[in-house]
Amino acid sequence: MSDQQNIEEPDQACELPERTPEPDTGIGLAAELLIGFFVTGFALFVIIESIRMPHRAQVFVMDPGFVPLITGVALLILGLILDVRAIRAGGGGKIGALVHMIKTEEESRRFLWILGLVCVYIVGLTGRVPFTLATLVFMLSIFIYLKIGPWWKIGLYTVICTALVSVILPELFGMPLP
């Protein structure tokens, strides 16, 4: 018997079809630029909030805001790298094409709506109203937007998810609510 193994040729049905490259419209560069702006903005938010956290230790390294501060600085650097690369490659001039694509594609619009609802929940509601109420409003908004079923189903799922997130999980794992 030979030391070499017999390697069988794969069946034609198992081969992946060749993918034709899509024309480069620059939308990827514009998307990279916008993601870089988002990451940079989020990093600044994390840095500011970590500095505003209570100081409990004599040394800042032991404060609860130290790790978020380091994470925020790392995100800031990465976001700025994304921004600079995209601007140098001409991504700023393609934002109009990206906006047009977002307007015409349902998946893109759905993602942005859900992202907006998440931002309203985290930045607008949490900490300003009771957590259970904020979670209820968020879940109800998501389920109405996604049209998950008739009103009774939306209400049932909203109550179940709100109870799970704001009552059951915190009790089960001993987590403090915001």
N, C-alpha and C positions, 0 to 999 in steps of 0.2 A: 504494500500500500504506500502511496506517495505521501510525503510530508505536507504537501499542499492540499488544502481543502477545495473541494469542488464548489465553486460559487455559481449559483444558478442565476440566470438573467431574470429580472422581474418581469411579470406579465405586463403586457401592454396596458391592461385595464388599471393596473396599480400606479402607473406613471402619472405624475401631475402634468396637466396641460401647461404649455409654455404661456407665460403671462406677458402680454404685450405692455410695454412701459407706457404709462400715461404721460401725456405731454406736460412738461414743466411749466405751470402757469404762475409760479411764484406764490401760490396760496400757502404752501407749506412754510415759506419764509415769513409770510405775514402772520400765520398762526403761531409760529415760533416767537415772533416779536410780541404778540399779544399775551402769550403764555409767560414770556419773560417779564412783561409789565405786571401781570397778575402775581407772579411769584415774588417779584420785587416789592410790590405793595403789601402782600401778605407778610413778607419778611419784616418790613418796617413795622407793621402792626404787632407782630410777635415780639420784636425788640422793645417797642414802647411798652407793651403790656408786661413784659418780663421785668423791666426796670420799675414799673409801678407796683409790682408785687410787694407784699410786706417783707421787711427785713427783720429776720429773727435771729440771725447769727452775728457774731463779731466780725467774721470774715465773709465777704460776698460769695465766695466759692461754696459756702455751706447754705446760702439762702435758696429758697425754692425757685427763685427766678433765674438762677445761674444757668441751668441746662437749657431752658427755653431761650435765654439770651444767646448762648453759643449756637443753638439750632437756628435762631433767627439770623445771626451773622453769616452762617454757612449758606442759608437760603438766599440771603441778600447777595452774596458773592456769586452764587450760581445763577440767580436771576439776572444780574448785571452782565454776566458772561453771555447768557442767551440773548439779551437785548443788543449788546455790542455786535455779536456775530450776525444777528439778523439784520441790523441796520447796515453793516458793512456789505452784506450780500444783496441789499436792495429790497428787503422785506417791507420797508415803510411804504413804498410805492405800490404795493400789491394789496393793501388793506381793503381797498374798494372791491376787488375781486373776491376777497374772503367774505366780506359783508354780504355781497350778492349771493354767494354760495350758501351762507347761513340762512338768508331769507328764503331760498328755494328748497332747502333740504329740511324735511320734517325732523329727522334725528338731531340735527344741530340745534334747531329751535327748542326741541324738547329738553335737550341737555342744558341749554342756557336758562330756560325757565326753572328747571329743578335746581340748578346751581344758584340762581337768584333766590329761590325759596329757602335753600339751605343757608345762604348768607343772611337773609332776614331773620331766620330762626336763631342763628348763632350770635350775630352782632346786634340785631334789633330787638329780639324778644328775651333771650336768655339773660338773666340778671336784672331785667327791667320789670318783668311780670313774674308771678310764681311759675316755677319750672313746669309743673303739671299743666298749667294753662298754656304756656308757650309750646309745650310738646303737643297738646291737643290741637292747637291752631295749626301747627306745622303739619301734623299727620293729616288733618282734615284738608288742608290746602293741597298737599301732595295727592291724596286719593281723589279729590275732586278734579284736579288737573289731569290725572292719568285716566279718569273715567273708569274706575275699576268695577263699576256695577251700579245697580239701583241705589237710591238714597239709603235704604235700610242697611245695605251691605257696607256702604261707605261709613255710616255711623257706627256699625258694629266693629269694623276693622279699626276705626279711629280709636274707639274706647279700649279695645284689646291692646293695640300697640302703645297707647298712652299709658295704660296700666303696666304693661311690661317694662317700658323704658323708665317711667317715673316712680313706680312703686315696687314691682317684683324684683327687678335686677338690682336696684340699690339695696334692698333688704337682703337679698340672697348673697351679695358680695360685700356688703358693708360699705358701700360707696356713698360719700356725701353728695348731696345734690347741689348744683350751682345756685 
